[in-house]
Amino acid sequence: MRLIVGLGNPGPRYAETRHNAGFLAVDAYARRHATSFRTGRQGDEARVGTLQLLKPGTFMNLSGAAVQAVATRNGIDPSEILVVHDDLDLPLGRLRIREGGGAGGQKGVRDIIDRLGPNFVRLKIGIDRPPPRWTTENWVLSRFAPDERDLLADVIDAAADAIERIVRDGAEAAANAVNGIDLRPAPEQPAAVEEGEAANAQGEDA
């Protein structure tokens, strides 16, 4: 990888919304490497060694313009680009690494495909489907609920781990390690019935 792109919408109004999961993950990766973002020509930019990090300064559905400009300026092939973004079809707690493919309804990814083709690597961060009576637009622009915060912190940490793996081992090896992970808490099991209580219940039923 030569370019890591986090997708989101710029500005405080959209900070920490579901649609900005890509920003959150790339921020976490930058912090690990003691790197901070600065405003550049195409958005917020940073460097980790030979890697360039980018958070486009355009709104989500125009993300491809910034990615194309940085890739063209630096002679970066689409296969050398990792795009980190939210995904409605995965639950919060799941990640998925994929090379190529379609946009899956993600408008930022669609714009990148339209400008550069599909041959880049994606790290998808699950944000769940909208609840009943929520539109998709309102859902992706909503902030994570207080009871999701602990899980979100684990997810963003795992996403930064996944970026490290992709950079170090390549997308295929990273996918084998990451795609099966589920960070959601296990559902609570009903308390076991004491043997004596079960026997008493059977006696009462007799």
C-alpha positions in Angstrom: 0.0 0.0 0.0 1.1 3.6 -0.7 -2.1 5.4 0.0 -4.6 4.8 2.9 -7.9 6.7 2.5 -10.5 7.1 5.3 -13.9 8.0 4.1 -16.3 10.4 5.9 -17.8 13.9 5.8 -15.6 16.9 6.9 -16.5 19.3 9.7 -17.7 19.1 13.3 -21.3 18.6 12.3 -20.4 15.1 11.1 -17.8 14.2 13.6 -18.2 10.6 15.0 -21.2 9.8 12.9 -21.6 6.3 11.5 -20.7 7.5 8.0 -17.3 8.7 9.5 -16.1 5.3 10.6 -13.4 5.4 8.0 -12.1 8.7 9.4 -12.1 7.3 13.0 -10.1 4.2 11.9 -7.5 6.2 10.0 -7.2 8.7 12.9 -6.5 5.7 15.2 -3.9 4.4 12.9 -2.2 7.8 12.6 -2.1 8.2 16.4 -0.4 4.8 16.8 2.4 6.2 14.6 2.6 9.5 16.4 1.4 11.3 13.2 -1.2 14.1 13.0 -3.2 15.3 10.0 -2.7 18.6 8.4 -5.0 20.4 5.9 -3.6 19.8 2.4 -4.8 20.5 -1.1 -7.3 17.5 -1.1 -8.3 17.3 2.5 -6.5 16.3 5.7 -3.2 14.5 4.9 -0.5 12.8 6.9 2.4 10.4 6.3 3.6 7.2 8.0 6.9 6.4 6.5 6.3 5.8 2.8 2.5 5.7 3.3 0.3 8.7 2.6 -2.9 9.0 4.6 -5.8 11.0 3.3 -9.2 12.1 4.7 -10.9 13.8 1.7 -12.0 17.3 2.2 -15.1 16.9 0.0 -18.4 15.4 1.1 -18.7 11.6 0.9 -20.3 11.3 -2.5 -17.4 13.3 -4.1 -14.6 11.4 -2.3 -13.2 10.1 -5.6 -12.0 13.5 -6.8 -9.6 13.9 -3.9 -8.4 10.3 -4.1 -7.8 10.6 -7.9 -5.9 13.8 -7.4 -3.5 12.4 -4.8 -3.0 9.2 -6.8 -2.3 11.0 -10.0 0.1 13.5 -8.4 2.1 10.7 -6.7 1.9 8.0 -9.5 -0.1 5.6 -7.2 -1.8 2.7 -8.9 -5.3 1.8 -7.7 -4.0 -1.6 -6.5 -1.8 0.4 -4.0 -4.7 2.1 -2.4 -6.6 1.0 0.7 -10.0 2.7 1.3 -11.5 2.4 4.8 -15.2 3.0 5.0 -18.5 2.2 6.8 -20.7 -0.6 5.6 -24.5 -1.0 6.3 -24.5 -4.7 5.5 -22.2 -5.6 8.3 -23.2 -5.4 12.0 -21.3 -3.1 14.3 -18.5 -5.4 15.6 -17.6 -6.9 12.2 -14.9 -5.9 9.7 -14.3 -7.2 6.2 -11.3 -6.8 3.9 -12.0 -7.1 0.2 -10.0 -6.5 -3.0 -12.1 -5.1 -5.9 -15.8 -5.5 -6.3 -18.7 -3.1 -6.4 -19.7 -0.2 -4.2 -22.4 -2.0 -2.2 -24.4 1.3 -2.1 -21.6 3.3 -0.4 -21.5 6.5 -2.4 -17.9 7.5 -1.6 -16.7 4.1 -2.8 -18.9 4.5 -5.9 -17.3 7.8 -6.8 -13.8 6.3 -6.4 -14.7 3.4 -8.6 -16.1 5.8 -11.2 -12.8 7.7 -11.3 -10.2 5.0 -10.7 -11.9 1.7 -11.4 -12.6 -1.0 -8.8 -9.1 -2.5 -8.3 -8.4 -1.1 -4.9 -8.5 -2.7 -1.4 -11.4 -2.0 1.0 -11.6 -2.3 4.7 -15.3 -2.3 5.6 -16.5 -1.3 9.1 -19.9 -2.5 10.0 -22.4 0.1 11.2 -25.7 -2.0 11.1 -28.8 -1.6 9.0 -31.2 1.3 9.9 -33.8 0.4 12.5 -37.5 0.5 11.5 -38.7 3.9 10.4 -35.2 5.3 9.9 -34.1 6.3 6.4 -30.7 5.2 5.3 -29.5 8.8 5.1 -30.6 9.7 8.6 -29.0 6.5 10.0 -25.6 6.9 8.5 -25.5 10.6 9.6 -26.5 9.7 13.2 -24.0 9.4 16.0 -23.3 6.1 17.8 -25.5 5.6 20.8 -24.0 5.7 24.3 -24.5 1.9 24.8 -22.5 1.3 21.6 -19.4 3.3 22.7 -17.5 0.5 24.3 -18.0 -1.7 21.2 -17.1 1.1 18.9 -13.8 1.6 20.7 -13.0 -2.1 20.2 -14.0 -1.9 16.6 -11.9 1.1 15.8 -8.9 -0.5 17.6 -9.4 -3.6 15.6 -9.7 -1.6 12.3 -6.3 0.0 13.1 -5.0 -3.5 13.7 -6.4 -4.5 10.3 -4.7 -1.6 8.5 -1.4 -2.7 10.1 -1.9 -6.2 8.8 -2.8 -5.1 5.3 0.3 -2.9 5.1 2.5 -5.6 6.6 1.1 -8.8 5.1 -1.0 -7.8 2.1 -4.8 -7.8 1.7 -5.3 -11.6 1.2 -3.4 -12.6 4.4 -5.0 -9.8 6.4 -8.5 -10.9 5.2 -7.9 -14.5 6.4 -7.1 -13.1 9.9 -9.7 -10.4 10.1 -12.9 -11.3 8.2 -14.0 -13.9 10.7 -13.7 -11.7 13.8 -16.9 -10.7 15.6 -16.4 -8.3 18.4 -20.1 -8.2 19.5 -20.6 -9.4 23.1 -21.9 -13.0 23.3 -25.6 -13.1 24.1 -26.3 -13.8 27.7 -27.3 -17.4 28.5 -30.2 -18.1 30.7 -29.2 -19.1 34.2 -28.9 -22.8 34.7 -31.7 -24.4 36.8 -30.5 -25.9 40.0 -30.8 -29.7 40.0 -33.0 -29.5 43.1 -35.3 -26.9 41.7 -35.7 -28.9 38.5 -36.6 -32.0 40.6 -39.1 -30.0 42.7 -40.7 -28.6 39.5 -41.1 -32.1 38.1 -42.7 -33.2 41.4 -45.2 -30.3 41.3 -46.1 -31.2 37.7 -46.7 -34.9 38.5 
